[in-house]
Amino acid sequence: MNGEAFRCVNHPPHQLARHLANLWLGISLDEIQRAKQSTHDWLRIEHPLTDARLSRADCLEWMRRREYPKPPRSACLSCPLRSRLEWVDMRPLEFASAVHFDKAIRFATDMDRPCYVHRSCVPLDEVALSDPHQGQGDLWAGCDSGWSGT
């Protein structure tokens, strides 16, 4: 893969300039069902990895050849599909933001019971994340919305 792979192949630069914002999403061929188009005239969404026909394995190989560290799986900050290890590996400020989000959604819906980010139905800051036998396993079945559904 070379620099050409990241060139916007669907729209020449003169067409992109008509929009106020161009959003490039790193969705690979493995998750092509998540590649959505914008519903706003002012926003164009591009998918350079799918345009270049790159899978996650292709991207990881590109990183490996250049001796970059393996990147973590892409996930929203408060993604309920995170594994225990993904919660543990979060940076402190990110985890604090996820805890704040978890508290904010507790009674923010019309549901009959409180909402939680963690599937144990325990506040995120009370989950025993240090115990490898506690909490959620790898729930990643794929977020197909292209946007956070949390």
Number of C-alpha atoms within 10 A of each C-alpha: 11 7 6 9 15 15 15 17 14 12 12 10 11 7 9 15 12 13 12 10 13 15 11 14 16 16 23 23 20 14 16 16 14 17 20 16 12 13 9 9 10 11 16 19 16 22 23 20 23 20 17 17 14 17 17 16 12 15 17 15 15 14 14 12 9 9 9 11 9 11 9 8 10 10 14 15 17 22 17 19 21 23 18 22 14 14 20 13 12 13 9 10 9 14 18 14 13 21 19 14 16 20 18 12 14 15 13 10 10 7 9 7 9 14 19 22 22 22 17 12 12 16 16 23 15 8 16 13 18 12 9 11 10 12 18 17 14 12 12 12 7 12 16 14 11 16 11 12 10 12
